[in-house]
Amino acid sequence: MFICFYIWGKTRNSCVGSDSGSTMRSLLDIASRLLDPRLESSGSFFVGSYILQLILHLPSQMAVHIRDLVVALVRRMQSAQIDALKSSLLVVFARLVHMSVPNVGHFIDLLISIPAEGHDNSFAYVMLEWTKQQGEIQGAYQIKVTTSSLALLLTSRHSELAKTHVQGHLIKSGTGITTRSKAKSAPDQWVMLPLPTKIVALLADVLTEIQEQVLAADYEDSDWEEVQADGIENDKELLYSVSTSSGKAAYEHLEAMAKVFNEVGSNQDDQYEDDLLSVADPSNQINLANYLVDFFVSFFQSDRQLLDHICESLTQSQRNAIQMVLKR
């Protein structure tokens, strides 16, 4: 990892010189070797962070190589045996979505045009993996970039979104304890959901998680005088009161949500890497709670019928989270 950043740091300044083409080829050669699908997954573990640095610091040079990069990313993901590697590569895809703004639809078209073994195209494959892995992605920066990118994809209203189906919830067999023999003979089955429905569910889950964190933080700080004065006696009622509040109170609560989210500590071993990325990436300035509020309000105003239809397939907690932001 540090060798890659050392080489990148030594060569970055050269990209503005007379031999910038040669330097760029050297940087891309490193990425190509790390993305080789024949390489052990552990050997590619930090390639996602390396590519993010290239995208963030050399965007114009990288722009002409996006198609080749996507092809290599998809091949590496399909051969990856470690979920953490897949997650790190998904963060790269998320950053490419941000990079494509305001033409997110063009990036979707690019993914559709690239084949993926066993799938209709790379868009179908990437979104299948992304929606499965999103809940496992770690780090405030990584969560912020991937979550906001999912919202950008949905905002594009690309026709392929509705045609794409991804994994929803597990279908319970109801046959008692699952033994190894049963698992082999009857593997898990999942409800398949339209991609827009799954994206909305994931975004609602983020709102719910941040809301629960701020409720826990408030409880620990014994900052419940005003709420308790209203006769609220338990955490369940507290959560309900937030989800049904409106106006300034709800907005202030969302501000607190954003504060708690940004203060969530990441693994100290990853802190140096996260700092390098978050400082360089302007998308890290996004206030995720407010960003999601604006997304759902805009969605509600532009296509309430579609949002209502999607909400029919959501859990009660997910619907509550969306109702909370629509009543601010």
C-alpha positions in Angstrom: 0.0 0.0 0.0 2.6 2.5 1.1 4.8 1.6 -1.9 2.0 2.5 -4.2 1.4 5.8 -2.6 5.2 6.5 -2.6 5.4 5.9 -6.3 2.2 7.9 -6.9 3.6 10.8 -4.8 7.0 10.8 -6.6 5.4 10.7 -10.0 2.3 13.0 -9.6 4.3 16.2 -10.1 5.8 14.7 -13.3 2.4 14.5 -14.9 2.5 18.2 -15.6 5.9 18.0 -17.2 7.1 17.2 -20.7 7.1 13.4 -20.0 3.6 13.3 -18.5 2.5 10.6 -20.9 5.2 8.2 -19.8 4.5 9.0 -16.2 0.8 8.3 -16.6 1.5 5.0 -18.3 3.7 4.0 -15.4 0.9 4.9 -12.9 -1.7 3.0 -15.0 0.7 0.0 -15.3 0.7 -0.3 -11.5 -3.1 -0.2 -11.4 -3.3 -2.8 -14.2 -1.0 -5.2 -12.4 -3.0 -4.8 -9.1 -6.3 -5.4 -11.0 -5.1 -8.5 -12.6 -7.9 -11.1 -12.0 -5.3 -13.8 -11.6 -3.7 -12.1 -8.7 -4.6 -13.3 -5.2 -7.3 -11.1 -3.6 -5.0 -10.2 -0.8 -2.5 -8.8 -3.3 -5.1 -6.4 -4.7 -6.5 -5.3 -1.3 -5.3 -1.7 -1.5 -5.8 -1.1 -5.3 -9.1 0.7 -4.6 -7.4 3.4 -2.6 -4.6 3.7 -5.1 -7.1 4.2 -8.0 -9.1 6.7 -6.0 -6.0 8.8 -5.5 -5.4 8.8 -9.3 -9.0 9.8 -10.0 -9.0 12.6 -7.3 -5.6 14.1 -8.2 -5.4 13.4 -12.0 -9.1 13.6 -13.1 -8.5 14.9 -16.6 -5.8 12.3 -17.3 -7.9 9.5 -15.9 -11.0 10.5 -17.8 -9.7 9.2 -21.1 -9.1 5.8 -19.5 -12.4 5.3 -17.8 -13.7 2.6 -20.1 -10.5 0.5 -19.7 -10.6 1.1 -16.0 -14.2 -0.1 -15.7 -13.4 -3.3 -17.7 -10.5 -4.0 -15.3 -12.5 -3.2 -12.2 -15.3 -5.6 -13.2 -13.0 -8.4 -14.0 -11.2 -8.0 -10.7 -14.5 -7.9 -8.8 -15.7 -11.1 -10.4 -12.5 -12.9 -9.5 -12.3 -11.4 -5.9 -12.7 -13.9 -3.1 -12.6 -11.3 -0.3 -15.7 -9.1 0.3 -13.5 -6.3 1.6 -11.8 -6.1 -1.8 -15.2 -5.9 -3.6 -16.3 -3.2 -1.3 -13.1 -1.1 -1.9 -13.7 -1.4 -5.7 -17.3 -0.4 -5.3 -16.1 2.8 -3.7 -14.2 3.5 -6.9 -17.4 2.9 -8.9 -19.2 5.3 -6.6 -16.5 8.0 -7.1 -16.8 7.5 -10.9 -20.5 8.2 -10.5 -19.7 11.5 -8.8 -17.1 12.2 -11.5 -19.8 11.8 -14.2 -22.1 14.4 -12.8 -24.1 16.0 -14.4 -24.1 13.2 -17.0 -24.7 10.2 -14.7 -26.8 8.6 -17.4 -23.8 8.5 -19.7 -21.8 6.5 -17.1 -24.7 4.1 -16.8 -24.7 3.7 -20.6 -21.0 3.0 -20.5 -21.5 0.2 -17.9 -24.3 -1.2 -20.0 -22.0 -1.4 -23.1 -19.4 -3.5 -21.2 -20.0 -7.3 -20.9 -19.8 -9.1 -17.6 -19.6 -12.8 -17.5 -22.8 -14.4 -16.2 -24.8 -11.2 -16.4 -26.6 -9.1 -18.9 -23.9 -6.4 -18.7 -21.6 -4.7 -16.3 -24.3 -2.3 -14.9 -26.4 -5.3 -13.9 -23.4 -7.0 -12.3 -22.1 -4.0 -10.5 -25.5 -3.0 -9.1 -26.1 -6.6 -7.9 -22.8 -6.5 -6.0 -23.2 -2.9 -4.8 -26.6 -3.4 -3.3 -25.5 -6.6 -1.5 -22.3 -5.0 -0.1 -23.5 -1.5 0.7 -24.5 -2.4 4.3 -21.1 -3.9 4.9 -19.0 -0.9 3.6 -17.0 0.6 6.5 -15.7 4.1 7.1 -17.5 7.5 7.2 -15.9 8.7 3.9 -16.7 5.4 2.1 -20.3 5.3 3.3 -20.8 9.0 2.4 -19.5 8.5 -1.1 -21.3 5.3 -1.9 -24.6 6.4 -0.4 -24.7 9.7 -2.2 -23.8 7.9 -5.4 -26.7 5.6 -5.1 -28.9 8.7 -4.8 -27.3 10.2 -7.9 -27.9 7.0 -9.9 -31.6 7.0 -8.9 -31.9 10.7 -9.7 -30.7 10.1 -13.2 -34.1 8.3 -13.9 -32.3 6.1 -16.5 -34.6 3.6 -18.1 -32.2 0.7 -17.2 -32.8 1.2 -13.5 -36.3 -0.2 -13.7 -35.2 -3.1 -15.9 -32.5 -4.2 -13.4 -33.4 -6.5 -10.5 -31.2 -7.1 -7.5 -31.3 -9.2 -4.3 -33.9 -8.2 -1.8 -34.7 -10.1 1.5 -34.1 -13.7 2.3 -37.1 -16.0 1.8 -37.5 -18.0 5.0 -38.0 -21.7 4.4 -40.0 -22.4 7.5 -38.6 -25.9 7.7 -36.9 -25.6 11.1 -33.2 -25.7 11.7 -31.0 -25.5 8.6 -28.3 -28.2 8.6 -25.4 -28.4 6.2 -27.1 -31.1 4.1 -30.2 -29.0 3.9 -28.2 -25.9 2.9 -26.6 -27.9 0.1 -29.8 -29.4 -1.3 -31.8 -26.2 -0.8 -29.7 -23.1 -1.0 -30.9 -19.7 0.2 -33.6 -18.0 -2.0 -34.0 -14.3 -2.2 -36.8 -12.0 -3.2 -35.6 -10.0 -6.3 -36.5 -6.3 -6.2 -36.4 -3.6 -8.9 -33.2 -1.6 -8.5 -35.0 1.7 -7.6 -36.8 0.0 -4.7 -33.6 -1.5 -3.4 -31.8 1.9 -3.6 -34.6 3.7 -1.7 -34.5 0.9 0.9 -30.7 1.3 1.4 -31.0 5.1 1.7 -33.8 4.8 4.2 -31.6 2.4 6.2 -28.9 5.0 6.4 -31.3 7.6 7.7 -32.6 5.1 10.3 -29.1 4.2 11.4 -28.0 7.8 11.9 -31.3 8.6 13.7 -30.7 5.7 16.1 -27.2 6.8 16.7 -28.2 10.3 17.6 -31.0 9.0 19.9 -28.4 6.9 21.7 -26.0 9.8 22.0 -28.7 12.1 23.4 -29.7 9.4 25.9 -26.2 8.9 27.1 -25.8 12.7 27.5 -29.0 12.8 29.6 -30.2 15.5 27.2 -33.8 14.5 27.4 -35.4 17.1 29.6 -37.6 18.6 27.0 -38.6 15.3 25.6 -39.3 13.8 29.0 -41.5 16.8 29.8 -43.7 15.7 27.0 -44.3 12.4 28.8 -42.1 10.2 26.7 -40.9 7.2 28.7 -39.0 4.8 26.5 -36.8 4.6 23.5 -39.5 3.3 21.2 -41.7 6.3 21.9 -38.7 8.6 21.4 -38.1 7.2 18.0 -41.7 7.6 17.2 -41.7 11.2 18.3 -38.8 12.0 16.0 -40.4 10.2 13.0 -43.6 12.2 13.4 -42.1 15.6 14.2 -42.1 18.5 11.7 -40.6 21.9 11.0 -37.6 23.2 12.8 -37.5 20.4 15.4 -37.0 17.8 12.7 -34.5 19.9 10.9 -32.5 20.4 14.0 -32.6 16.7 14.7 -31.2 16.0 11.2 -28.4 18.4 11.9 -27.6 16.4 15.0 -27.8 13.2 12.9 -25.2 14.6 10.5 -22.9 15.5 13.4 -23.1 12.1 15.0 -22.5 10.4 11.6 -19.4 12.5 10.9 -18.1 11.7 14.4 -18.4 8.0 14.1 -14.9 6.7 14.5 -13.3 4.4 11.9 -10.7 1.8 12.4 -7.5 3.5 13.5 -5.5 1.2 11.2 -7.4 2.8 8.2 -7.3 6.3 9.5 -4.2 7.4 7.5 -5.8 6.1 4.3 -9.1 7.7 5.0 -7.5 11.0 5.7 -5.7 11.0 2.4 -9.0 10.3 0.6 -11.3 12.5 2.6 -9.1 15.6 2.4 -8.6 15.3 -1.4 -12.3 14.5 -2.2 -14.7 17.5 -2.3 -17.6 15.0 -2.1 -16.5 14.4 1.5 -17.9 17.9 2.3 -21.4 16.5 1.8 -23.6 16.6 4.9 -25.1 13.2 4.4 -28.2 13.7 6.5 -29.1 16.9 4.7 -28.2 15.4 1.4 -30.6 12.5 1.9 -33.3 14.9 3.1 -33.0 17.0 -0.1 -33.0 13.8 -2.2 -36.2 12.4 -0.7 -38.0 15.8 -0.8 -37.0 16.3 -4.4 -38.1 12.7 -5.2 -41.5 13.3 -3.5 -42.1 16.5 -5.3 -41.1 15.3 -8.8 -42.6 11.8 -8.7 -44.7 11.2 -5.7 -46.6 8.3 -7.3 -43.4 6.4 -7.9 -42.1 7.0 -4.4 -45.5 5.9 -2.9 -45.3 2.7 -5.0 -41.7 2.0 -3.9 -42.7 2.5 -0.2 -45.2 -0.3 -0.5 -42.3 -2.7 -0.7 -40.3 -1.2 2.3 -40.3 -2.2 5.9 -42.2 -0.1 8.5 -38.9 1.4 9.9 -37.8 2.4 6.4 -41.1 4.1 5.7 -40.9 5.9 9.0 -37.5 7.2 8.2 -38.7 8.6 4.9 -41.9 10.1 6.5 -39.6 11.9 9.0 -37.7 13.8 6.4 -40.8 14.6 4.4 -42.4 16.2 7.4 -39.4 18.4 8.4 
